[in-house]
Amino acid sequence: MSMLTPPGMGGKYRITGDTYPRMRPPRRRGRLVAAVVASVAALGVAGWGTLQLIDVFTGGDGSVSGHAADCRTKTKAASAAPVRALPKPGTITVNVYNATTRSGLAKQTADELKKRGFKIGDVGNADKQFDKKVKGTGLLIGPAAALDTTLPVLSTQLTGAERRTDAARKNATLDLVIGDGFKTLTQRPAADSAVTRLTAPQQVTAVTTAEKKTC
């Protein structure tokens, strides 16, 4: 072996002239493995973040419905309940008084109300409190309890009549005082239809309750 032969070459290479053997550095496999591991970890983090976003926008059910999903409103309708019907005309007694200067109006009106199913009490001229002092079509008077019961039923017979309550009245009888603006009772078909709506039990649905997500 020549003295110019590098150690460890086993005599395979000899240095002659200006030619030298090329020495390759060892491959650094450690760096390659680290790069692969880092890439896998980055993909895992990205995938986990995507799943979290999907969960936020869908409420955890896996369905994506866009921004509207954030503010979805769910309503629950209450079950239908019957509405208490008002008294029928046959259970209502009406006194008819004429507060105008026209004669015969009280009897004519009382007769027509009787045909429509109402019970008739006193019929005659209005007393001093109302005589020639009612300017509208008429005045309907009853006890305090009649305000939301019998008075609405009687008012279907005389459009535009004013309703009043008398706290001192002890019985359930109503007064119909005919005023200067009176021409005739409400046409019977319209009045009968209104009475039916008031006195027939109805089914209504209570107001719905809403459950709204926070936006």
Buried (B, 14 or more C-beta within 10 A) or exposed (E): EEEEBEEEEEEEBEEEEEEEEEEEEEEEEEEEEEEEEEEEEEEEEEEEEEEEEEEEBBEEEEEEEEEEBEEEEEEEEEEEEEEEEBBBBEBBBBBBBBBBEEEEBBBBBBEBBBEBEBBBBEBEBBEEEBBEEBEBBBBBBBBEEBEEBBBBBBBBBBBEBBBBBEEEBEEBBBBBBBBBEBEEBBEEEEBBEBBEEBBEEEEEEEEEEEEEEEE
